[in-house]
Amino acid sequence: MKTDDVELCRIYGQMAREYLGAVPWEDCASRLEAGWLRLRRNEALEWEDAEPLIRAFWELAD
């Protein structure tokens, strides 16, 4: 994973948390996955690879 990909995961995770607030991860993961697939710059970076990092930044933003 490149530095730009990590930065995008950070921004996406933090902004998603701000937008969705107290909604549990499990309740919005499918919506976040769909958003990621539209937003990602590197089409080779699948949700399964990015999700742990996005979730970590999501939890840090809490």
C-alpha atoms as a printed R data frame, in Angstrom:
   type eleno elety resid chain resno       x      y      z
1  ATOM     1    CA   MET     A     1   0.000  0.000  0.000
2  ATOM     2    CA   LYS     A     2   1.393  3.390 -0.988
3  ATOM     3    CA   THR     A     3   1.553  6.463  1.226
4  ATOM     4    CA   ASP     A     4  -1.214  8.143 -0.788
5  ATOM     5    CA   ASP     A     5  -3.454  5.118 -0.214
6  ATOM     6    CA   VAL     A     6  -2.843  5.233  3.541
7  ATOM     7    CA   GLU     A     7  -3.641  8.952  3.594
8  ATOM     8    CA   LEU     A     8  -6.887  8.358  1.705
9  ATOM     9    CA   CYS     A     9  -7.824  5.602  4.181
10 ATOM    10    CA   ARG     A    10  -7.160  8.029  7.038
11 ATOM    11    CA   ILE     A    11  -9.277 10.782  5.545
12 ATOM    12    CA   TYR     A    12 -12.072  8.392  4.596
13 ATOM    13    CA   GLY     A    13 -12.185  6.721  8.013
14 ATOM    14    CA   GLN     A    14 -12.126  9.976  9.959
15 ATOM    15    CA   MET     A    15 -14.663 11.778  7.781
16 ATOM    16    CA   ALA     A    16 -16.992  8.783  7.745
17 ATOM    17    CA   ARG     A    17 -16.933  8.741 11.539
18 ATOM    18    CA   GLU     A    18 -17.693 12.451 11.712
19 ATOM    19    CA   TYR     A    19 -20.557 12.052  9.234
20 ATOM    20    CA   LEU     A    20 -22.049  8.859 10.686
21 ATOM    21    CA   GLY     A    21 -21.381  9.679 14.331
22 ATOM    22    CA   ALA     A    22 -22.443  6.954 16.731
23 ATOM    23    CA   VAL     A    23 -23.665  4.499 14.081
24 ATOM    24    CA   PRO     A    24 -21.930  1.160 14.776
25 ATOM    25    CA   TRP     A    25 -19.334  0.038 12.214
26 ATOM    26    CA   GLU     A    26 -21.293 -3.143 11.477
27 ATOM    27    CA   ASP     A    27 -24.368 -1.098 10.515
28 ATOM    28    CA   CYS     A    28 -22.576  1.075  7.980
29 ATOM    29    CA   ALA     A    29 -19.713 -1.131  6.689
30 ATOM    30    CA   SER     A    30 -21.514 -2.030  3.459
31 ATOM    31    CA   ARG     A    31 -22.233  1.643  2.748
32 ATOM    32    CA   LEU     A    32 -18.608  2.512  3.493
33 ATOM    33    CA   GLU     A    33 -17.427 -0.265  1.191
34 ATOM    34    CA   ALA     A    34 -19.533  1.082 -1.678
35 ATOM    35    CA   GLY     A    35 -18.174  4.565 -1.049
36 ATOM    36    CA   TRP     A    36 -14.613  3.275 -0.966
37 ATOM    37    CA   LEU     A    37 -15.005  1.528 -4.311
38 ATOM    38    CA   ARG     A    38 -16.094  4.854 -5.858
39 ATOM    39    CA   LEU     A    39 -13.492  6.985 -4.066
40 ATOM    40    CA   ARG     A    40 -10.279  4.967 -4.209
41 ATOM    41    CA   ARG     A    41  -7.572  6.180 -6.539
42 ATOM    42    CA   ASN     A    42  -5.810  2.836 -6.801
43 ATOM    43    CA   GLU     A    43  -8.276  0.374 -8.296
44 ATOM    44    CA   ALA     A    44  -6.044 -2.507 -7.211
45 ATOM    45    CA   LEU     A    45  -6.655 -1.594 -3.548
46 ATOM    46    CA   GLU     A    46  -9.729 -3.623 -2.695
47 ATOM    47    CA   TRP     A    47 -11.998 -3.012  0.287
48 ATOM    48    CA   GLU     A    48 -10.707 -6.156  1.985
49 ATOM    49    CA   ASP     A    49  -7.206 -4.658  1.992
50 ATOM    50    CA   ALA     A    50  -8.203 -1.114  2.977
51 ATOM    51    CA   GLU     A    51 -10.951 -1.926  5.503
52 ATOM    52    CA   PRO     A    52  -8.708 -2.682  8.511
53 ATOM    53    CA   LEU     A    53  -6.898  0.632  8.103
54 ATOM    54    CA   ILE     A    54 -10.083  2.615  7.459
55 ATOM    55    CA   ARG     A    55 -11.674  1.031 10.516
56 ATOM    56    CA   ALA     A    56  -8.625  1.867 12.652
57 ATOM    57    CA   PHE     A    57  -8.874  5.541 11.674
58 ATOM    58    CA   TRP     A    58 -12.664  5.381 12.210
59 ATOM    59    CA   GLU     A    59 -12.089  4.170 15.768
60 ATOM    60    CA   LEU     A    60  -9.357  6.749 16.441
61 ATOM    61    CA   ALA     A    61 -11.754  9.529 15.422
62 ATOM    62    CA   ASP     A    62 -14.174  8.445 18.157
